[in-house]
C-alpha cells in the first residue's frame, strides 16, 4: 500500500488527501463515485469470487460504464499481480 500512497502523493501533491484516504476512504474528501470504485477494488483485492453483480450495479449507478468497469478491474488486478510477484521475490525486503 505504501507504493500506492506514494504514487497518489506524487500525482496529486496533496498529503492531506493521501492521509485521509489511508485513514478511511469512506470519510475522505473524495466523490461518492470514487468511494464506490474503491469499495469495488477492495473486494476485488480481498476475494474476487465475492464480487457479485451488485458491485457492478453500484458501479454503473455511480456513473461508470462497462468499459470503465473493465478498465478499473484490469488495473486493480494488474497491481494485485505485480504486488504478489514483488512480495514473492522479496522486492524491497532484502538487500541487493
Secondary structure in CASP SS format (residue, H / E / C, confidence):
PFRMAT SS
TARGET T0000
AUTHOR 0000-0000-0000
METHOD secondary structure of the structure
MODEL  1
X C 1.00
X H 1.00
X H 1.00
X H 1.00
X H 1.00
X H 1.00
X H 1.00
X H 1.00
X H 1.00
X H 1.00
X H 1.00
X H 1.00
X C 1.00
X C 1.00
X H 1.00
X H 1.00
X H 1.00
X H 1.00
X H 1.00
X H 1.00
X H 1.00
X H 1.00
X H 1.00
X H 1.00
X C 1.00
X C 1.00
X C 1.00
X C 1.00
X C 1.00
X C 1.00
X C 1.00
X H 1.00
X H 1.00
X H 1.00
X H 1.00
X H 1.00
X H 1.00
X H 1.00
X H 1.00
X H 1.00
X H 1.00
X H 1.00
X H 1.00
X H 1.00
X H 1.00
X H 1.00
X H 1.00
X H 1.00
X H 1.00
X H 1.00
X C 1.00
X C 1.00
X H 1.00
X H 1.00
X H 1.00
X H 1.00
X H 1.00
X H 1.00
X H 1.00
X H 1.00
X H 1.00
X C 1.00
X C 1.00
X C 1.00
X C 1.00
X H 1.00
X H 1.00
X H 1.00
X H 1.00
X H 1.00
X H 1.00
X H 1.00
X H 1.00
X H 1.00
X H 1.00
X H 1.00
X H 1.00
X H 1.00
X H 1.00
X H 1.00
X H 1.00
X H 1.00
X H 1.00
X H 1.00
X H 1.00
X H 1.00
X H 1.00
X H 1.00
X H 1.00
X C 1.00
X C 1.00
X C 1.00
X C 1.00
X C 1.00
X C 1.00
X C 1.00
END
